[in-house]
Amino acid sequence: MLKSIIPAIALLATGATAASAHITLENQQAPVQSTYKAVFRVGHGCEGKPTTKVRVRIPEGVIAVKPQPKAGWTVEKVRGEYAKTYDYYGTPTREGVKEIVWSGGSLPDDEYDEFVLRAYLTGDLKPDTTLYFPVVQECPDGAAERWIEIPAEGKGADDYEQPAPGLKLIQKK
């Protein structure tokens, strides 16, 4: 009996490690037509190496993006045109931040930290859907973790090795 329990425990431990290895959002639900504070939780480095850069791709329909400065890190805002013009509190908005890059710091593999931005979720986004923020985590010697997999219809984040952090959109109250 002990022989059958040990493999089961090992399998559970491996599953728990894989599930906790993802970059996730602290708040995984937000209403459309509202301001959202995205807190990206980074729980490890790349195969034992420290994290030295975190790149977050901003999905279409998310505008007015402002990153939170982080002591010891440099913040870069990559700007570009949106696919369409959005209304931001009465102001037509055609371009803005499309990617945030935190770099120059060092987050050891055995430590945890958070990277934060604030953004507006436009009314063009559909409630009862999930919005994904692809993230690339870079480490020394070219090592990287690419949390960019967006689940196909009928699948969830647990079906993928490196899922992008997801935000469930809900109706504004």
N, C-alpha and C positions, 0 to 999 in steps of 0.2 A: 504494500500500500504506500509506503514511504517513497518508493521508486516512482510512483505515478503522481505524487503530490509535488515533488521537487521540480519536475519539468513544468508543471502548472504554475508554480510560484515564479519560476524564472520567466515564463511567458508573460505573466502579469506584470512583473517588474520591468521587463523590456517595453511592454505597451505603455506603462506609466511614464517611463523615461521619454519615449517618442512623443507622447501626447504633450508633455510639459516642455518639449524642446522648441515649440513653435513661437514665433513672435506673435503676440496677441494684442488685442485692444482691451483696455481696462473696462470701458463701457461699450458693450456690443450691441446696443440698441439706441436709436435716436429718431426723433420725428423729422420729416421733411419740412422745409421752410423754417428752419431754425439754425441757430449757431450750435456747433458741436465741438467739444474739446476732445480731441483724439489723443489718448495716452498709449503709446506703443511700448509694450513691456518686452524687454530683451533679457532673457534668462541664461544665456550662455554665449560663448564665442564660437569659433569654427575649429572643430576637432582639437580642442585644447588651447588654441591660440586666442589672444584677446581681440575683441571687436575694436576696430579703428575707424570705421565709417558705417553710417546707416543712411541708406537712400530710400525715401518714401515717394512713390509715384502717386500723384493726386488724380483720382478718377474724374471723368467728365461729369459735370453737374455739381461739383464741389468747388466753390469759389471763395474769394476773400480770405485766402489762406495766410495765416501768420504763425511762424514757428516760435516756440518759446526758446530763448537763449539758454545755453547749457554751459556752465562753468567748465573751462578746460577744452571746450569744443568750438569749432568754427561752424557757422551756419551759412549755407549757400541756398539762395532761392532761385531756382531755374524757372524763368517766365516763358510764356508762350500764348498763342491765341487759342481760345476755346472753339469748339466745333460750331457754336452758335452764340448769339448775344443773350445774356441772362439779365433779369431784372434784380438788382440788389438794392432793396429799399428805395425804389424809384429811379435808380441810376442804371442806365444801360451799361453792361459790363461785358467786353469782348475778349479781354485777355487778363492773365494773372499768373499766379504761381502754379506750375504744373508738376514740380518736384521739389522736395526739400532734401538737402544733404547735410548731415552732421558729420564732421571729420576732424582729425587732429587730436582727438582724445584717445584714451585707451581704457576699455572696459575688460578687466581680466575674465577669463573663461569661467572662473568659479564665483563670479559676482553678478549681481542683477542691477538693472537700471531702467529708466523710463525716458522716452523721447516724446515731446509734446508739441502739438500744433492745435490751432483753433481755425475753424472754417465754417462757412455757411453752406448748408445743404439746400439746394434750390428746389423750388416747387416742381421742376421738371422730373425730379427723381420720383420713382414709383414706390408708394408704401407697400409693405408685404413682400419686398424683395431684399436681397442682400447686396450691398455695395462692397467691393473689394479694393484694398489698398496694397498693391504689390510692394514688397520691401526687399532690398538687397542689403545684406550684412557683410561687410568686407573685413578681412583680417590680414595680418602680415603674410608675406611670401605667396601672394596671389590666392590665398584661401578665401572662400566665400560661401555663404548660405543664401540661396535665392528663394525667398518666401513669396513666390509669384504665381503659384498654381491656383487657378480660379475654377471651382467645381462646375462640372457640366450639369445640365438639367437632371434633377433627381439624385444627385450625389451631394455629399457634404465634405467639410474640411477633413474629417477623419478618414476619408477615402484616398487621401493624398499624402505624400511624404513631406512636401514643403508648401502647404497651402498659404495663400495670401490672407492676411488678417481681414475678417469680414465684419461688416456693420449691418445689422438688421434694421431696415427703414420702416418706420411706423407712421401712421396718420397723425398729423398735428392736432392737438386737442383744442 
